[in-house]
Amino acid sequence: MKLNPAEVLNPVFNSLDALIQDYGVYLYLVFVWLSLGAIAGVLGGGLRRRRPPGNSATVISGIIITTRPPIQPSSPTVIAEVDQAQNGDDEIID
């Protein structure tokens, strides 16, 4: 016997439709208030990891800036071979 999922779940969907039709406004209000409470809990630090009591240490992070002498840039080296025939010069100097 093969069961079709649409036929098996039809009573569940019908009961949910009836529930929403009868109490939809109240369900909406409950979900709105629950979501506001969840948002307030998250913004209040509800998702932070709880620390075990004792052995607490305060860690202060900072940035340390040290001064170094400026690095001297090296002079650029350009190596290029010029073909005199394409350069437009007729005479070649040896």
C-alpha positions in Angstrom: 0.0 0.0 0.0 1.5 3.3 -1.1 0.7 6.3 0.9 0.6 9.7 -0.8 2.1 12.4 1.4 -0.5 14.9 0.3 -3.3 12.6 1.4 -1.7 11.8 4.7 -0.9 15.4 5.6 -4.3 16.7 4.4 -6.0 16.5 7.9 -3.0 18.3 9.4 -3.2 21.2 6.9 -7.0 21.4 7.3 -6.7 21.7 11.0 -4.0 24.3 10.7 -6.2 26.3 8.3 -9.1 26.1 10.7 -6.9 27.2 13.6 -5.6 30.2 11.7 -9.1 31.1 10.4 -10.5 31.1 14.0 -7.6 32.4 16.0 -5.2 34.0 13.5 -5.3 37.5 15.0 -4.5 36.2 18.4 -1.7 34.0 17.1 -0.2 37.0 15.3 -0.2 39.1 18.4 1.4 36.3 20.4 4.2 35.9 17.8 4.8 39.7 17.7 5.2 39.9 21.4 7.4 36.8 21.5 9.6 38.2 18.8 9.9 41.6 20.6 11.0 39.7 23.7 13.5 37.7 21.8 15.0 40.8 20.2 15.2 42.5 23.6 17.0 39.4 25.0 19.5 39.3 22.2 20.2 43.0 22.4 20.6 42.7 26.2 23.4 40.2 25.8 21.4 37.0 25.8 23.6 35.3 23.2 26.9 36.0 25.0 28.7 32.9 26.4 28.4 32.6 30.1 31.7 32.6 32.0 32.3 30.1 34.8 32.5 31.7 38.2 36.0 32.4 39.6 39.3 32.7 37.9 38.2 35.8 36.1 40.8 37.9 34.4 40.4 41.2 32.6 42.1 41.4 29.2 42.8 44.8 27.9 43.8 44.9 24.3 45.8 47.8 22.9 47.8 48.9 19.9 51.5 49.4 20.3 53.1 51.8 17.8 56.9 51.7 17.4 59.0 54.1 15.4 61.5 52.9 12.9 63.8 54.8 10.7 62.3 55.3 7.3 63.3 52.8 4.6 65.2 54.4 1.8 63.6 53.6 -1.5 66.0 52.1 -4.0 66.6 53.9 -7.3 64.6 52.3 -10.2 66.6 50.4 -12.7 65.4 50.5 -16.3 66.8 48.1 -18.8 65.6 48.5 -22.4 67.0 47.6 -25.8 66.1 50.0 -28.6 66.1 48.9 -32.1 67.4 51.7 -34.2 65.5 50.7 -37.3 62.2 51.1 -35.5 63.3 54.2 -33.7 63.5 56.2 -36.9 67.2 57.0 -36.7 69.1 56.3 -39.9 72.6 56.3 -38.6 73.9 53.8 -36.1 76.5 55.0 -33.7 79.2 52.5 -32.7 
